[in-house]
Amino acid sequence: MVLVELSDEEMLAFLFCVTPPLSSIRQFVTKLMMWG
């Protein structure tokens, strides 16, 4: 996997696209957004 420099918003959008809409993942992302 190639890692490229992305902004936080781009990374979140990427994660939403590649991960299934699991409640645990959505809660994790929500926590990241709250901490940011």
N, C-alpha and C positions, 0 to 999 in steps of 0.2 A: 504493500500500500504506500502510495506516495503522499507525503505530507506537504501541504502548501500553506503559505501564510494567508490566513483568512481573518476577517474581523469577527467579533463575537456574534454579530447578527447573522453573518454568512454561515458561521459554524452551526448556529442553532437551526437555521433553515436547512442546512445539509443533514443534520441529525434527524430532523423531522421527516426528511425525504427518504432516508435510508433505514429508519427504524420503524417497526410496527407500532401502531398507536396503543401501546400498553399503558395502563394507568400508572404503573411504577415509573416508567420512563418519563411520562408527562409530568408526574410529580417531581421527579429529579430535575427536569429542565426548569420547572417552575421555581424550584429552590435556587437553582443557579441564577435565574433572572432576578430573584429577590435579593440575592447576595451581591449581584453585580452593581 
